[in-house]
Amino acid sequence: MKILIIIPAYNEEERIGKVVQKLRAVSGSCSEHDISIYVINDGSTDNTLDLAQQAGADRVVSHRNNIGLGAAVRTGLNAARVDGFDIAVKFDADLQHAPEDVLRIIVPILNDEADIVYGHRFNRISYSMPLIRRIGNKIFTGLMRHLTRWDLKDSQPGIIALARDYFEKSYIPGDYNYTQQILMDAYLRGLRFAHVDVQFNKRETGCSFVSWKYPFKVIPQIIQVLVGIKPLRFFGPLGTLFLFFACVVGGFDLFNWLVGGASKPIEHTNFTLGAGLFGVQTLFFWFSC
């Protein structure tokens, strides 16, 4: 099996060399598979590029500017597809995950039990995650569990494995983050999911990209994937909802006029017409998809 380890990196000069060296040691200890390491340099302004090359990365792909983690993962998966890899493993550049877990997380794919495998951090976490991050993870894991109907326990790990059946036609339109987009994409295409327990350590260098902006960036990306792959699931209910509101408000106004409670049949003309027209147009778009 040809396995690619993808390491997105933005200004990770403090860790990138050590990450590549440790992953190179893991790949060297595995004689069963052909393992390569690609670093996706997402517009770093420090020495990330040079240090990754010096540490022994098989290839460093660079973005001219910092685009985002989602864009870096998309670039890595495109490279995996073009270069003929069978499995791609995304691995964080900050060493919060153990390099040895790379060989563990690919097992469900090798056994033909799953097409995407997410690391489950919370059984082997070595520190107390900040409360706000733990709450955020629970909220988004619950959301993705509801949307995918998978038994999700951790929707945002830094280590995941993807079979070629996934990245052959992967759809990751958003640049900000990748985890929810991949889950939504894989689910809508009928692929299989699995969890593997992985080690998770406290960050020692750099800082997380997650901030208060996270929900406002991630939710539109989830919708974008849904619309791009299954537009019927989005536009059908949306158009029906607006038509329903138009009918309810218009029907109430008409009833109120008939019983003498209003001077004209439709009091809320703008809302009724606007919601009704939007609903009809949305349903027409649904039918044309």
HELIX and SHEET records of a PDB file:
HELIX    1   1 ILE A   16  GLY A   28  1                                  13    
HELIX    2   2 THR A   48  ALA A   55  1                                   8    
HELIX    3   3 LEU A   69  VAL A   82  1                                  14    
HELIX    4   4 ASP A  101  ILE A  105  1                                   5    
HELIX    5   5 VAL A  107  LEU A  110  1                                   4    
HELIX    6   6 LEU A  131  THR A  148  1                                  18    
HELIX    7   7 ARG A  164  PHE A  167  1                                   4    
HELIX    8   8 THR A  179  LEU A  188  1                                  10    
HELIX    9   9 TYR A  214  ILE A  229  1                                  16    
HELIX   10  10 PRO A  231  LEU A  258  1                                  28    
HELIX   11  11 THR A  269  SER A  288  1                                  20    
SHEET    1   A 7 ARG A  59  HIS A  63  0                                        
SHEET    2   A 7 ASP A  34  ASP A  42  1                                        
SHEET    3   A 7 LYS A   2  ALA A   9  1                                        
SHEET    4   A 7 ILE A  87  PHE A  91  1                                        
SHEET    5   A 7 ILE A 159  ALA A 163 -1                                        
SHEET    6   A 7 ILE A 116  HIS A 120 -1                                        
SHEET    7   A 7 PHE A 193  ASP A 197  1                                        
END                                                                             
